[in-house]
Amino acid sequence: MFNNMNRDKELSKEKNILEFLNKNSVLCKRLLNGKLKHLEASEYIYSADLAVDELGLDSDLVHQLVEDYVIQIVKSKTIFLDYLERLKKSKLRDERLDYTNFRELAHKNLGVARNLRIRDAEKFLKELMTKDDLDYLELCLEALIVCAIKLKPKCAYEAIKLIEVKNSI
């Protein structure tokens, strides 16, 4: 009886992850073929082999590092959004916009993306570090998130669910 419950729970979880991935894929295509088309990231497919070959690391280690990167991006989303919200409020008050914290976070994540040879993330993070249009930055952030999710959907799903549980406490 318990085996059936666990199997049903796992099937339900897998179904939720698949739905999550499908929803994410649609959003990813919309962003990358729309206002971010000029970044030419819509056809990009990550290959850990590049990082394995260039860095001389074990494949399992690279995959673990990619999972860590995905978790880091998912966790960073809230911080990025908070910084963007502060910038928008400053803009409404006609104050000088201080992008320092936003860009430092982008720079930190860019280093990881470069090390792991995640080319689409590099493009989005460079945009986050150099552009000033807040609406455009929000699009780039959204693209960064959906592309990170695409790398390791199950890992991203579990990280998002864990964050939701922590935030509900």
DSSP file with accessible surface (Angstrom, degrees, kcal/mol):
  #  RESIDUE AA STRUCTURE BP1 BP2  ACC     N-H-->O    O-->H-N    N-H-->O    O-->H-N    TCO  KAPPA ALPHA  PHI   PSI    X-CA   Y-CA   Z-CA
    1    1 A M     >        0   0  170      0, 0.0     4,-1.8     0, 0.0     5,-0.1   0.000 360.0 360.0 360.0 -46.6    0.0    0.0    0.0
    2    2 A F  H  >  +     0   0  149      1,-0.2     4,-2.5     2,-0.2     5,-0.2   0.861 360.0  57.1 -66.5 -34.8    2.8    2.5    0.9
    3    3 A N  H  > S+     0   0  133      1,-0.2     4,-2.4     2,-0.2    -1,-0.2   0.898 106.7  49.1 -62.0 -40.3    4.7    1.5   -2.2
    4    4 A N  H  > S+     0   0   80      2,-0.2     4,-2.7     1,-0.2    -1,-0.2   0.897 110.8  50.1 -65.5 -40.1    1.7    2.5   -4.3
    5    5 A M  H  X S+     0   0   99     -4,-1.8     4,-2.4     2,-0.2    -2,-0.2   0.926 112.5  46.8 -64.6 -43.0    1.3    5.8   -2.5
    6    6 A N  H  X S+     0   0   95     -4,-2.5     4,-2.5     2,-0.2    -2,-0.2   0.896 112.7  49.6 -65.2 -40.3    5.0    6.6   -3.0
    7    7 A R  H  X S+     0   0  144     -4,-2.4     4,-2.7     2,-0.2    -2,-0.2   0.929 112.0  48.2 -65.0 -42.5    4.8    5.6   -6.7
    8    8 A D  H  X S+     0   0   93     -4,-2.7     4,-2.5     2,-0.2    -2,-0.2   0.904 111.5  50.6 -63.3 -39.6    1.7    7.8   -7.2
    9    9 A K  H  X S+     0   0  148     -4,-2.4     4,-2.4     2,-0.2    -2,-0.2   0.921 111.5  47.4 -64.6 -42.1    3.5   10.7   -5.4
   10   10 A E  H  X S+     0   0   93     -4,-2.5     4,-2.7     2,-0.2    -2,-0.2   0.907 112.0  49.9 -66.2 -41.0    6.6   10.3   -7.7
   11   11 A L  H  X S+     0   0  105     -4,-2.7     4,-2.4     2,-0.2    -2,-0.2   0.909 111.4  49.3 -63.2 -40.8    4.4   10.1  -10.8
   12   12 A S  H  X S+     0   0   63     -4,-2.5     4,-2.5     2,-0.2    -2,-0.2   0.915 111.6  48.9 -63.9 -42.1    2.6   13.3   -9.7
   13   13 A K  H  X S+     0   0   59     -4,-2.4     4,-2.5     2,-0.2    -2,-0.2   0.932 111.2  49.3 -63.8 -44.3    5.9   15.0   -9.0
   14   14 A E  H  X S+     0   0   84     -4,-2.7     4,-2.4     1,-0.2    -2,-0.2   0.897 110.6  51.1 -62.8 -38.3    7.2   14.0  -12.5
   15   15 A K  H  X S+     0   0  130     -4,-2.4     4,-2.6     2,-0.2    -1,-0.2   0.918 110.4  49.1 -64.3 -43.0    4.0   15.3  -14.1
   16   16 A N  H  X S+     0   0   60     -4,-2.5     4,-2.5     2,-0.2    -2,-0.2   0.895 111.1  49.7 -63.3 -40.4    4.4   18.6  -12.2
   17   17 A I  H  X S+     0   0   13     -4,-2.5     4,-2.8     2,-0.2    -2,-0.2   0.919 110.8  49.8 -65.2 -41.8    8.0   18.9  -13.4
   18   18 A L  H  X S+     0   0  101     -4,-2.4     4,-2.7     2,-0.2    -2,-0.2   0.926 112.3  46.8 -63.3 -43.9    7.0   18.1  -17.0
   19   19 A E  H  X S+     0   0  101     -4,-2.6     4,-2.6     2,-0.2     5,-0.2   0.913 112.4  51.3 -63.1 -41.2    4.3   20.8  -16.9
   20   20 A F  H  X S+     0   0   44     -4,-2.5     4,-2.4    -5,-0.2    -2,-0.2   0.929 111.5  47.2 -59.6 -46.2    6.7   23.2  -15.3
   21   21 A L  H  X S+     0   0   44     -4,-2.8     4,-2.8     2,-0.2    -2,-0.2   0.920 111.8  49.9 -64.7 -43.4    9.3   22.5  -18.1
   22   22 A N  H  X S+     0   0   89     -4,-2.7     4,-2.1     2,-0.2    -2,-0.2   0.928 112.4  46.9 -62.9 -44.8    6.7   22.9  -20.8
   23   23 A K  H  X S+     0   0  168     -4,-2.6     4,-2.0     1,-0.2    -1,-0.2   0.921 113.9  48.8 -61.6 -43.8    5.4   26.2  -19.4
   24   24 A N  H  X S+     0   0    9     -4,-2.4     4,-2.8    -5,-0.2    -2,-0.2   0.899 108.4  53.7 -62.9 -41.8    9.0   27.4  -19.0
   25   25 A S  H  X S+     0   0   33     -4,-2.8     4,-2.5     2,-0.2    -1,-0.2   0.895 107.7  50.3 -62.7 -40.2    9.9   26.3  -22.6
   26   26 A V  H  X S+     0   0  101     -4,-2.1     4,-2.3     2,-0.2    -1,-0.2   0.939 112.9  46.0 -63.0 -46.2    7.0   28.3  -24.0
   27   27 A L  H  X S+     0   0   42     -4,-2.0     4,-2.6     2,-0.2     5,-0.2   0.917 111.4  53.0 -63.3 -41.5    8.1   31.4  -22.1
   28   28 A C  H  X S+     0   0    5     -4,-2.8     4,-2.8     1,-0.2     5,-0.3   0.940 110.5  46.2 -59.7 -48.7   11.7   30.9  -23.1
   29   29 A K  H  X S+     0   0  140     -4,-2.5     4,-1.9     1,-0.2    -1,-0.2   0.907 111.6  52.4 -62.3 -41.0   10.8   30.7  -26.8
   30   30 A R  H  X S+     0   0  156     -4,-2.3     4,-0.5    -5,-0.2    -1,-0.2   0.931 114.7  41.4 -62.4 -44.8    8.6   33.8  -26.5
   31   31 A L  H ><>S+     0   0    6     -4,-2.6     5,-1.8     1,-0.2     3,-0.6   0.940 117.7  44.9 -67.1 -48.4   11.3   35.8  -24.9
   32   32 A L  H 3<5S+     0   0    2     -4,-2.8    10,-0.4     1,-0.2     9,-0.3   0.711 118.8  41.9 -76.0 -20.8   14.2   34.6  -27.1
   33   33 A N  H 3<5S+     0   0   79     -4,-1.9    -1,-0.2    -5,-0.3    -2,-0.2   0.411 121.1  44.2-100.8  -0.5   12.3   35.0  -30.4
   34   34 A G  T X<5S-     0   0   40     -3,-0.6     3,-1.9    -4,-0.5     4,-0.2   0.386 125.7  -9.4-108.3-116.6   10.7   38.3  -29.4
   35   35 A K  T 3 5S+     0   0  167      1,-0.3     3,-0.2    -5,-0.2    -3,-0.1   0.627 136.0  48.3 -67.6 -13.5   12.3   41.3  -27.8
   36   36 A L  T > <S+     0   0    1     -5,-1.8     3,-1.8     1,-0.1     5,-0.4   0.207  74.6 111.6-109.3  16.1   15.5   39.5  -27.0
   37   37 A K  G X   +     0   0  133     -3,-1.9     3,-2.4     1,-0.3     5,-0.2   0.851  66.6  68.0 -57.8 -35.1   16.0   38.0  -30.5
   38   38 A H  G 3  S+     0   0  111      1,-0.3    -1,-0.3    -4,-0.2    -2,-0.1   0.711  89.2  65.0 -62.3 -16.6   19.0   40.3  -31.2
   39   39 A L  G <  S-     0   0   18     -3,-1.8    -1,-0.3    -7,-0.1    -2,-0.2   0.581  98.2-140.8 -82.0  -9.1   20.9   38.3  -28.6
   40   40 A E    <   +     0   0  157     -3,-2.4    -3,-0.1    -4,-0.2    -2,-0.1   0.895  60.2 127.9  51.4  52.7   20.7   35.2  -30.8
   41   41 A A    >   +     0   0    2     -5,-0.4     3,-1.1    -9,-0.3    -1,-0.1   0.427  36.9  94.9-113.4  -0.9   20.1   32.8  -28.0
   42   42 A S  T 3  S+     0   0   39    -10,-0.4    -1,-0.1     1,-0.3    -9,-0.1   0.799  90.7  40.8 -68.3 -27.8   17.0   31.0  -29.2
   43   43 A E  T 3  S+     0   0  164    -11,-0.1    -1,-0.3    -3,-0.0     2,-0.1   0.428  87.0 124.7 -97.7   1.4   18.8   28.1  -30.8
   44   44 A Y    <   -     0   0   48     -3,-1.1     2,-0.4     1,-0.0    -3,-0.1  -0.388  35.8-176.1 -69.3 135.1   21.4   27.7  -28.0
   45   45 A I        -     0   0  146     -2,-0.1     2,-0.1     2,-0.0    74,-0.1  -0.993  24.7-126.4-130.4 122.2   21.7   24.3  -26.4
   46   46 A Y        -     0   0   41     -2,-0.4     2,-0.5    72,-0.1    72,-0.1  -0.429  20.6-166.3 -70.1 140.6   24.1   23.9  -23.5
   47   47 A S    >>  -     0   0   54     70,-0.3     3,-1.0    -2,-0.1     4,-0.7  -0.968  14.3-163.5-128.4 115.3   26.7   21.2  -23.7
   48   48 A A  H 3> S+     0   0    8     -2,-0.5     4,-2.6     1,-0.2     5,-0.2   0.746  85.3  77.5 -65.8 -21.3   28.6   20.3  -20.5
   49   49 A D  H 3> S+     0   0   97      1,-0.2     4,-3.1     2,-0.2    -1,-0.2   0.852  88.1  57.0 -58.1 -35.5   31.2   18.5  -22.7
   50   50 A L  H <> S+     0   0   62     -3,-1.0     4,-2.9     2,-0.2     5,-0.3   0.943 110.1  43.0 -61.6 -47.3   32.7   21.9  -23.6
   51   51 A A  H  X S+     0   0    0     -4,-0.7     4,-2.5    65,-0.3     6,-0.5   0.901 113.9  52.1 -65.5 -40.0   33.3   22.7  -19.9
   52   52 A V  H  X>S+     0   0   27     -4,-2.6     4,-1.5     2,-0.2     5,-0.7   0.952 115.4  41.1 -60.3 -49.0   34.6   19.2  -19.3
   53   53 A D  H  <5S+     0   0  127     -4,-3.1    -2,-0.2     1,-0.2    -1,-0.2   0.936 120.4  41.3 -66.2 -48.1   37.0   19.5  -22.2
   54   54 A E  H  <5S+     0   0   99     -4,-2.9    -1,-0.2    -5,-0.2    -2,-0.2   0.833 124.3  35.8 -73.4 -32.6   38.2   23.0  -21.6
   55   55 A L  H  <5S-     0   0   64     -4,-2.5    -1,-0.2    -5,-0.3    -2,-0.2   0.593  98.4-131.1 -95.8 -14.4   38.4   22.8  -17.8
   56   56 A G  T  <5 +     0   0   67     -4,-1.5     2,-0.2    -5,-0.3    -3,-0.2   0.813  57.0 145.1  68.8  29.1   39.6   19.3  -17.6
   57   57 A L      < -     0   0   57     -5,-0.7    -1,-0.2    -6,-0.5     2,-0.1  -0.649  57.5 -94.3 -99.2 159.6   37.0   18.4  -15.0
   58   58 A D     >  -     0   0   99     -2,-0.2     4,-2.3     1,-0.1     5,-0.2  -0.421  32.4-125.0 -67.1 140.6   35.1   15.2  -14.4
   59   59 A S  H  > S+     0   0   44      1,-0.2     4,-2.5     2,-0.2     5,-0.2   0.893 110.3  53.1 -57.0 -42.9   31.7   15.2  -16.2
   60   60 A D  H  > S+     0   0  121      1,-0.2     4,-2.2     2,-0.2    -1,-0.2   0.896 108.6  50.6 -61.7 -39.8   29.8   14.4  -12.9
   61   61 A L  H  > S+     0   0   77      2,-0.2     4,-2.7     1,-0.2    -2,-0.2   0.928 109.6  49.9 -64.6 -43.6   31.5   17.4  -11.3
   62   62 A V  H  X S+     0   0    0     -4,-2.3     4,-2.5     1,-0.2    -2,-0.2   0.933 110.7  49.8 -61.3 -43.9   30.5   19.7  -14.1
   63   63 A H  H  X S+     0   0   65     -4,-2.5     4,-2.1     1,-0.2    -1,-0.2   0.894 111.1  49.4 -63.3 -37.7   26.9   18.5  -13.9
   64   64 A Q  H  X S+     0   0   91     -4,-2.2     4,-2.4     2,-0.2    -1,-0.2   0.915 110.7  50.3 -66.0 -40.4   26.9   19.1  -10.2
   65   65 A L  H  X S+     0   0   59     -4,-2.7     4,-2.4     2,-0.2    -2,-0.2   0.878 108.4  52.6 -65.5 -36.0   28.3   22.6  -10.7
   66   66 A V  H  X S+     0   0    1     -4,-2.5     4,-2.7     2,-0.2    -1,-0.2   0.918 108.6  50.3 -66.0 -41.2   25.6   23.3  -13.3
   67   67 A E  H  X S+     0   0   68     -4,-2.1     4,-2.5     1,-0.2    -2,-0.2   0.930 110.3  49.8 -60.9 -43.1   22.9   22.2  -10.7
   68   68 A D  H  X S+     0   0   74     -4,-2.4     4,-2.5     1,-0.2    -2,-0.2   0.896 110.1  51.5 -61.2 -39.9   24.5   24.5   -8.2
   69   69 A Y  H  X S+     0   0    2     -4,-2.4     4,-2.7     2,-0.2    -2,-0.2   0.929 108.7  50.3 -62.0 -45.5   24.4   27.3  -10.8
   70   70 A V  H  X S+     0   0    0     -4,-2.7     4,-2.7     1,-0.2     5,-0.2   0.935 112.0  47.4 -60.0 -45.7   20.7   26.7  -11.5
   71   71 A I  H  X S+     0   0   50     -4,-2.5     4,-2.8     1,-0.2     5,-0.2   0.921 111.2  52.0 -61.6 -42.5   20.0   26.8   -7.8
   72   72 A Q  H  X S+     0   0   48     -4,-2.5     4,-2.3     2,-0.2    -2,-0.2   0.916 111.2  46.6 -61.6 -42.8   22.0   30.0   -7.4
   73   73 A I  H  X S+     0   0    1     -4,-2.7     4,-1.4     2,-0.2    -2,-0.2   0.931 112.1  50.3 -66.8 -43.5   20.1   31.7  -10.3
   74   74 A V  H  X S+     0   0    9     -4,-2.7     4,-0.6     1,-0.2     3,-0.4   0.932 114.4  44.6 -60.2 -43.9   16.8   30.6   -8.9
   75   75 A K  H >X S+     0   0  117     -4,-2.8     4,-0.7     1,-0.2     3,-0.5   0.869 110.9  54.7 -67.4 -36.5   17.7   32.0   -5.5
   76   76 A S  H 3X S+     0   0    5     -4,-2.3     4,-3.2    -5,-0.2     5,-0.3   0.727  88.2  80.7 -70.1 -21.3   19.2   35.2   -7.0
   77   77 A K  H 3X S+     0   0   94     -4,-1.4     4,-2.8    -3,-0.4     5,-0.2   0.913  91.9  48.0 -53.4 -48.4   15.9   35.9   -8.8
   78   78 A T  H <X S+     0   0   86     -4,-0.6     4,-2.2    -3,-0.5    -1,-0.2   0.905 113.4  47.9 -61.3 -40.4   14.3   37.4   -5.7
   79   79 A I  H  X S+     0   0   74     -4,-0.7     4,-2.6     2,-0.2    -2,-0.2   0.938 111.7  49.5 -67.8 -45.9   17.3   39.6   -5.0
   80   80 A F  H  X S+     0   0    1     -4,-3.2     4,-2.7     1,-0.2    -2,-0.2   0.928 112.0  49.0 -56.0 -46.8   17.5   40.8   -8.6
   81   81 A L  H  X S+     0   0   66     -4,-2.8     4,-2.5    -5,-0.3    -1,-0.2   0.881 109.5  52.3 -64.0 -36.6   13.8   41.6   -8.5
   82   82 A D  H  X S+     0   0   69     -4,-2.2     4,-2.3    -5,-0.2    -1,-0.2   0.934 110.7  47.2 -63.5 -46.1   14.2   43.5   -5.3
   83   83 A Y  H  X S+     0   0   52     -4,-2.6     4,-2.3     1,-0.2    -2,-0.2   0.910 112.3  50.5 -61.7 -42.1   17.0   45.6   -6.8
   84   84 A L  H  X S+     0   0    3     -4,-2.7     4,-2.6     2,-0.2    -2,-0.2   0.907 108.7  51.7 -62.6 -40.9   15.0   46.2   -9.9
   85   85 A E  H  X S+     0   0   91     -4,-2.5     4,-2.3     1,-0.2    -1,-0.2   0.911 109.4  49.8 -62.5 -41.9   12.0   47.4   -7.8
   86   86 A R  H  X S+     0   0  131     -4,-2.3     4,-2.4     1,-0.2    -1,-0.2   0.904 110.6  50.3 -62.5 -41.5   14.3   49.8   -5.9
   87   87 A L  H  X S+     0   0    7     -4,-2.3     4,-2.4     2,-0.2    -2,-0.2   0.909 109.6  50.6 -63.6 -41.3   15.6   51.2   -9.1
   88   88 A K  H  X S+     0   0   52     -4,-2.6     4,-2.3     2,-0.2    -2,-0.2   0.904 110.5  49.2 -63.7 -40.9   12.1   51.7  -10.4
   89   89 A K  H  X S+     0   0  105     -4,-2.3     4,-1.6     2,-0.2    -1,-0.2   0.906 110.8  50.1 -65.0 -41.0   11.1   53.5   -7.3
   90   90 A S  H  <>S+     0   0   20     -4,-2.4     5,-3.1     1,-0.2    -2,-0.2   0.902 109.6  51.7 -62.9 -39.8   14.1   55.7   -7.5
   91   91 A K  H ><5S+     0   0  122     -4,-2.4     3,-1.7     1,-0.2    -2,-0.2   0.915 107.3  52.1 -64.0 -42.2   13.3   56.5  -11.1
   92   92 A L  H 3<5S+     0   0  151     -4,-2.3    -1,-0.2     1,-0.3    -2,-0.2   0.834 110.9  48.0 -62.9 -32.0    9.7   57.4  -10.2
   93   93 A R  T 3<5S-     0   0  141     -4,-1.6    -1,-0.3    -5,-0.2    -2,-0.2   0.306 115.1-118.8 -89.4   7.5   11.1   59.8   -7.6
   94   94 A D  T < 5 +     0   0  153     -3,-1.7    -3,-0.2     1,-0.2     2,-0.2   0.825  64.1 148.7  56.7  35.7   13.6   61.2  -10.2
   95   95 A E      < -     0   0   90     -5,-3.1    -1,-0.2    -6,-0.2     2,-0.2  -0.563  59.2 -86.0 -92.4 162.2   16.5   60.1   -8.1
   96   96 A R        -     0   0  197     -2,-0.2     2,-0.6    -3,-0.1    -1,-0.1  -0.476  46.5-124.0 -65.5 134.5   19.9   59.0   -9.4
   97   97 A L        -     0   0   41     -2,-0.2     2,-0.8    -7,-0.1    -1,-0.1  -0.733  20.3-160.6 -88.0 123.3   19.7   55.4  -10.2
   98   98 A D        +     0   0   79     -2,-0.6     3,-0.3     1,-0.1     4,-0.3  -0.880  15.2 173.8-106.5 103.7   22.4   53.3   -8.5
   99   99 A Y     >  +     0   0   25     -2,-0.8     4,-3.1     1,-0.2     5,-0.3   0.368  46.7 109.5 -87.2   2.9   22.8   50.0  -10.3
  100  100 A T  H  > S+     0   0   67      1,-0.2     4,-2.5     2,-0.2     5,-0.2   0.898  80.1  39.7 -52.6 -55.7   25.8   48.9   -8.2
  101  101 A N  H  > S+     0   0   72     -3,-0.3     4,-2.1     2,-0.2    -1,-0.2   0.911 117.2  50.7 -63.3 -41.2   24.2   46.1   -6.2
  102  102 A F  H  > S+     0   0    2     -4,-0.3     4,-2.0     1,-0.2    -2,-0.2   0.936 114.1  43.8 -60.0 -47.4   22.3   44.9   -9.2
  103  103 A R  H  X S+     0   0   59     -4,-3.1     4,-2.8     1,-0.2    -2,-0.2   0.838 109.5  56.0 -72.6 -32.0   25.4   44.8  -11.4
  104  104 A E  H  X S+     0   0  120     -4,-2.5     4,-2.3    -5,-0.3    -1,-0.2   0.908 109.0  47.7 -64.9 -39.8   27.5   43.2   -8.7
  105  105 A L  H  X S+     0   0   18     -4,-2.1     4,-2.2     2,-0.2    -2,-0.2   0.914 112.5  49.0 -66.3 -41.6   25.1   40.3   -8.5
  106  106 A A  H  X S+     0   0    0     -4,-2.0     4,-2.4     1,-0.2    -2,-0.2   0.923 111.0  50.8 -62.2 -42.5   25.0   40.0  -12.2
  107  107 A H  H  X S+     0   0  107     -4,-2.8     4,-2.0     2,-0.2    -2,-0.2   0.910 108.2  51.9 -62.7 -42.3   28.9   40.0  -12.3
  108  108 A K  H  X S+     0   0  122     -4,-2.3     4,-1.2     1,-0.2    -1,-0.2   0.938 114.1  43.0 -59.5 -46.1   29.0   37.3   -9.6
  109  109 A N  H  X S+     0   0    0     -4,-2.2     4,-2.5     1,-0.2    -1,-0.2   0.828 108.1  60.3 -71.7 -30.8   26.7   35.1  -11.6
  110  110 A L  H  X S+     0   0    3     -4,-2.4     4,-2.9     1,-0.2     5,-0.2   0.906 100.4  55.5 -63.1 -40.3   28.5   35.9  -14.9
  111  111 A G  H  X S+     0   0   30     -4,-2.0     4,-2.3     1,-0.2    -1,-0.2   0.927 109.8  45.4 -58.5 -42.7   31.7   34.5  -13.5
  112  112 A V  H  X S+     0   0   40     -4,-1.2     4,-2.2     2,-0.2    -1,-0.2   0.935 112.8  50.2 -66.9 -45.9   30.0   31.2  -12.8
  113  113 A A  H  X>S+     0   0    0     -4,-2.5     5,-2.8     1,-0.2     4,-0.5   0.909 112.0  48.7 -60.5 -41.6   28.3   31.1  -16.2
  114  114 A R  H ><5S+     0   0  106     -4,-2.9     3,-1.0     1,-0.2    -1,-0.2   0.926 109.9  51.1 -63.2 -46.0   31.6   31.8  -17.9
  115  115 A N  H 3<5S+     0   0  101     -4,-2.3    -1,-0.2     1,-0.3    -2,-0.2   0.879 114.8  42.6 -60.3 -37.0   33.4   29.1  -16.0
  116  116 A L  H 3<5S-     0   0    7     -4,-2.2   -65,-0.3    -5,-0.2    -1,-0.3   0.438 111.3-122.1 -89.9  -0.1   30.8   26.6  -16.9
  117  117 A R  T <<5 +     0   0   45     -3,-1.0     2,-1.2    -4,-0.5   -70,-0.3   0.870  51.8 161.0  62.0  42.0   30.6   27.8  -20.5
  118  118 A I     >< -     0   0    0     -5,-2.8     4,-1.9     1,-0.2    -1,-0.2  -0.755  15.6-176.0 -94.0  91.0   26.9   28.6  -20.4
  119  119 A R  H  > S+     0   0   86     -2,-1.2     4,-1.8     1,-0.2    -1,-0.2   0.839  73.9  51.3 -66.2 -39.8   26.8   31.0  -23.3
  120  120 A D  H  > S+     0   0    4      1,-0.2     4,-2.1     2,-0.2    -1,-0.2   0.945 110.7  50.0 -66.3 -41.0   23.2   32.1  -23.3
  121  121 A A  H  > S+     0   0    1      1,-0.2     4,-2.9     2,-0.2     5,-0.3   0.895 105.9  57.2 -62.4 -38.1   23.5   33.1  -19.6
  122  122 A E  H  X S+     0   0   19     -4,-1.9     4,-2.4     1,-0.2    -1,-0.2   0.919 106.9  49.0 -57.9 -43.7   26.7   35.0  -20.4
  123  123 A K  H  X S+     0   0   76     -4,-1.8     4,-1.9     2,-0.2    -2,-0.2   0.931 113.6  44.6 -62.6 -47.3   24.8   37.1  -22.9
  124  124 A F  H  X S+     0   0    0     -4,-2.1     4,-2.4     1,-0.2    -2,-0.2   0.914 114.0  49.5 -65.7 -41.3   21.9   37.9  -20.5
  125  125 A L  H  X S+     0   0    0     -4,-2.9     4,-1.7     2,-0.2    -1,-0.2   0.879 108.0  53.6 -68.9 -34.8   24.2   38.6  -17.6
  126  126 A K  H  X S+     0   0   92     -4,-2.4     4,-1.2    -5,-0.3    -1,-0.2   0.911 109.6  49.2 -62.9 -40.1   26.3   41.0  -19.7
  127  127 A E  H >X S+     0   0   28     -4,-1.9     4,-2.5     1,-0.2     3,-0.5   0.918 108.9  52.4 -63.8 -42.6   23.2   42.8  -20.6
  128  128 A L  H 3< S+     0   0    0     -4,-2.4    -1,-0.2     1,-0.2    -2,-0.2   0.821 111.7  47.8 -62.6 -29.5   22.2   43.0  -16.9
  129  129 A M  H 3< S+     0   0   47     -4,-1.7    -1,-0.2    -5,-0.2    -2,-0.2   0.715 123.3  27.9 -83.4 -20.7   25.6   44.5  -16.2
  130  130 A T  H << S+     0   0   87     -4,-1.2     2,-0.2    -3,-0.5    -2,-0.2   0.651  97.7  83.5-119.9 -19.4   25.7   47.1  -18.9
  131  131 A K     <  -     0   0   87     -4,-2.5     0, 0.0    -5,-0.2     0, 0.0  -0.547  46.8-165.1 -93.4 158.4   22.2   48.3  -19.8
  132  132 A D        +     0   0   95     -2,-0.2     2,-0.6     5,-0.0    -1,-0.1   0.596  54.5 107.7-114.9 -17.8   20.1   50.9  -18.1
  133  133 A D     >  -     0   0   94      1,-0.2     4,-2.7     2,-0.1     5,-0.2  -0.529  56.2-155.5 -69.8 114.5   16.5   50.4  -19.4
  134  134 A L  H  > S+     0   0    6     -2,-0.6     4,-2.0     1,-0.2    -1,-0.2   0.858  90.9  50.7 -65.0 -37.2   14.7   48.8  -16.5
  135  135 A D  H  > S+     0   0  112      2,-0.2     4,-1.8     1,-0.2    -1,-0.2   0.911 112.3  47.9 -66.0 -41.0   12.0   47.1  -18.6
  136  136 A Y  H  > S+     0   0   37      2,-0.2     4,-2.5     1,-0.2    -2,-0.2   0.910 109.4  53.2 -64.8 -41.8   14.7   45.6  -20.8
  137  137 A L  H  X S+     0   0    0     -4,-2.7     4,-2.5     1,-0.2    -1,-0.2   0.894 106.3  53.5 -60.7 -38.2   16.7   44.5  -17.7
  138  138 A E  H  X S+     0   0   69     -4,-2.0     4,-2.5     2,-0.2    -1,-0.2   0.906 108.7  49.0 -64.0 -39.9   13.5   42.8  -16.4
  139  139 A L  H  X S+     0   0   37     -4,-1.8     4,-2.5     2,-0.2    -2,-0.2   0.922 111.4  49.3 -63.9 -43.6   13.2   40.9  -19.7
  140  140 A C  H  X S+     0   0    0     -4,-2.5     4,-2.6     2,-0.2    -2,-0.2   0.892 110.9  50.4 -64.0 -38.8   16.9   39.8  -19.6
  141  141 A L  H  X S+     0   0    4     -4,-2.5     4,-2.5     2,-0.2    -2,-0.2   0.934 110.0  49.6 -63.7 -45.0   16.4   38.6  -16.0
  142  142 A E  H  X S+     0   0   70     -4,-2.5     4,-2.6     1,-0.2     5,-0.2   0.924 111.9  48.8 -60.9 -41.7   13.3   36.6  -17.0
  143  143 A A  H  X S+     0   0    0     -4,-2.5     4,-2.5     1,-0.2     5,-0.2   0.904 108.8  53.5 -64.9 -40.8   15.3   35.1  -19.9
  144  144 A L  H  X S+     0   0    1     -4,-2.6     4,-2.0     1,-0.2    -2,-0.2   0.935 111.3  46.4 -58.3 -44.8   18.2   34.3  -17.6
  145  145 A I  H  X S+     0   0   11     -4,-2.5     4,-2.5     2,-0.2    -2,-0.2   0.944 113.4  46.3 -65.0 -50.2   15.8   32.5  -15.2
  146  146 A V  H  X S+     0   0    4     -4,-2.6     4,-1.9     1,-0.2    -1,-0.2   0.871 113.0  50.2 -66.4 -33.0   14.0   30.4  -17.9
  147  147 A C  H  X S+     0   0    2     -4,-2.5     4,-1.1    -5,-0.2    -1,-0.2   0.868 109.8  50.7 -72.2 -33.6   17.2   29.4  -19.5
  148  148 A A  H  X S+     0   0    2     -4,-2.0     4,-1.2    -5,-0.2     3,-0.5   0.916 109.4  51.1 -65.7 -42.3   18.6   28.3  -16.2
  149  149 A I  H  < S+     0   0    7     -4,-2.5     3,-0.3     1,-0.2     7,-0.3   0.904 104.8  57.5 -60.3 -39.8   15.5   26.3  -15.6
  150  150 A K  H  < S+     0   0   72     -4,-1.9    -1,-0.2     1,-0.2    -2,-0.2   0.823 100.0  59.9 -62.1 -30.1   15.9   24.7  -19.0
  151  151 A L  H  < S+     0   0   32     -4,-1.1    -1,-0.2    -3,-0.5    -2,-0.2   0.918 129.8   2.4 -63.8 -47.3   19.4   23.5  -18.0
  152  152 A K  S  X S+     0   0   42     -4,-1.2     4,-2.8    -3,-0.3    -1,-0.3  -0.641  70.8 176.1-143.3  78.7   18.2   21.3  -15.1
  153  153 A P  H  > S+     0   0   30      0, 0.0     4,-2.9     0, 0.0     5,-0.2   0.884  80.9  48.4 -58.5 -43.0   14.4   21.4  -14.8
  154  154 A K  H  > S+     0   0   95      2,-0.2     4,-2.5     1,-0.2     5,-0.2   0.936 113.7  47.2 -65.3 -43.5   14.1   19.0  -12.0
  155  155 A C  H  > S+     0   0   12      2,-0.2     4,-2.3     1,-0.2    -1,-0.2   0.925 114.5  47.0 -61.5 -45.8   16.7   20.7   -9.9
  156  156 A A  H  X S+     0   0    0     -4,-2.8     4,-2.8    -7,-0.3     5,-0.2   0.919 111.3  51.8 -63.5 -43.6   15.1   24.2  -10.6
  157  157 A Y  H  X S+     0   0   28     -4,-2.9     4,-2.6    -5,-0.2    -2,-0.2   0.935 111.7  46.1 -58.8 -47.7   11.6   22.8   -9.8
  158  158 A E  H  X S+     0   0   77     -4,-2.5     4,-2.4     1,-0.2    -1,-0.2   0.893 112.5  50.4 -65.9 -37.5   12.8   21.5   -6.5
  159  159 A A  H  X S+     0   0   11     -4,-2.3     4,-2.5    -5,-0.2    -2,-0.2   0.923 111.5  48.2 -65.7 -42.6   14.7   24.7   -5.6
  160  160 A I  H  X S+     0   0   39     -4,-2.8     4,-2.5     2,-0.2    -2,-0.2   0.922 112.1  48.8 -64.3 -43.6   11.6   26.8   -6.4
  161  161 A K  H  X S+     0   0   85     -4,-2.6     4,-2.4    -5,-0.2    -1,-0.2   0.905 110.8  50.9 -63.2 -40.4    9.4   24.6   -4.3
  162  162 A L  H  X S+     0   0   96     -4,-2.4     4,-2.8     2,-0.2    -2,-0.2   0.925 110.3  49.1 -64.0 -41.9   11.9   24.7   -1.4
  163  163 A I  H  X S+     0   0   39     -4,-2.5     4,-2.6     1,-0.2    -2,-0.2   0.914 110.0  51.8 -62.8 -42.0   12.0   28.5   -1.6
  164  164 A E  H  X S+     0   0   96     -4,-2.5     4,-1.2     2,-0.2    -1,-0.2   0.911 110.9  47.6 -61.1 -42.5    8.1   28.6   -1.7
  165  165 A V  H >X S+     0   0   85     -4,-2.4     4,-0.7     1,-0.2     3,-0.5   0.944 112.7  48.5 -64.5 -45.2    8.0   26.4    1.5
  166  166 A K  H >< S+     0   0  125     -4,-2.8     3,-0.7     1,-0.2    -2,-0.2   0.883 111.5  50.2 -62.0 -39.3   10.6   28.6    3.2
  167  167 A N  H 3< S+     0   0  121     -4,-2.6    -1,-0.2     1,-0.2    -2,-0.2   0.725 105.8  56.7 -72.3 -21.1    8.7   31.7    2.3
  168  168 A S  H <<        0   0   95     -4,-1.2    -1,-0.2    -3,-0.5    -2,-0.2   0.595 360.0 360.0 -84.9 -11.6    5.5   30.3    3.6
  169  169 A I    <<        0   0  169     -3,-0.7    -3,-0.0    -4,-0.7    -4,-0.0  -0.478 360.0 360.0 -80.9 360.0    6.8   29.7    7.1
